[in-house]
Amino acid sequence: MEIQDLESRIRDLINHPRRQYKILQDTSAWNQLCSCLDVIGDTDLAISAYNEATPKNISETYLLVYGILQTLFLQQDALRNLCEALAITYSQDPRLKEIREIRNESIGHPTKLNFKKKTTWNFISRATLSKNGFQLVATSADPNLPKFKNIDLSEIIKAQSLKVADALSSILKTLEDEEKEHKEKFMSEKLLEIFSSNLGYYFSKISEAIHGSMPNQLGSGHLKLVQGIIDQLEKALNARAIIPANDFIKYDIDLLKYPISELNKYFNEKSQTSLTSEGAYIFLFFIKEHTEKLKGIAKEIDEDYSR
């Protein structure tokens, strides 16, 4: 899979409300995550532009070579920091480490490079420079130097693209496995089962109590049964971390609290409410319709967890 495709799929998983809400609790991690994904995508675009470029002179060639080596370096940093933001262990591939060292030796710190307690002064041999590579010359106080290293940029770019794609594939698999594990944990617990098959009966008895053909205690008792269903649903959604991540679902649940509270007062403490029987019917209608909406949401969640 291409780097751009992998980046897009990782974004989709991270932007899932449950995971996004969790990461957003640490603003630094979220900001780092967004920066890393942008840089991975941007550097991949820069690499594509490099591959398509045709420099007209040695000046443009230098600019391209300096740019591509820095681009590869940035892409590696973004990959490492992406893992850090997601709390995923990052192990640097030896080939990627070699590419970092080539960047440092040639365009990172060439004029005085301290590496493994040795100092070298490096430069690119202009006569050998092309879009596809160059000869790197390293000098030092060691009489056995200078040393010459042939750098094949075409091979380096291909090697890094493969290694970065492999690493992103591993990150993607980790995120997908975590999502699968979360869903499997709750797969057998259907939210739809929270909604009693007697729910319609509960509403009819509440309606009869409002009409006066049934005692208030009966209406209050069945209202508590409806309230119990809503409370159980909210608890189950919290356990799945669906709320408060999905604030629109939390909003829908909270909307029921006021009319249920007022109906409860209507049945038990009429002095505490100005609700009339007409208003009670309106509130009951709202509760019934909104409960059906929540039932539909529960069905959609169950279907998602079964995939």
KAGIKA-V62876 format. One record per run of one state. SS is the DSSP state (h for helix, s for strand, l for the rest). FROM is the first residue (numbers start at 1). TO is the last residue. If there is no record, write none. Layout:
ss->{SS:SS}
from->{FROM:FROM}
to->{TO:TO}
This chain:
ss->{l:h:l:h:l:h:l:h:l:h:l:s:l:s:l:h:l:s:l:s:l:s:h:l:h:l:h:l:h:l:h:l:h:l:h:l}
from->{1:3:15:17:25:27:53:58:86:94:109:113:116:118:125:126:129:130:131:133:140:147:153:187:191:195:199:212:216:240:247:269:270:273:277:307}
to->{2:14:16:24:26:52:57:85:93:108:112:115:117:124:125:128:129:130:132:139:146:152:186:190:194:198:211:215:239:246:268:269:272:276:306:307}
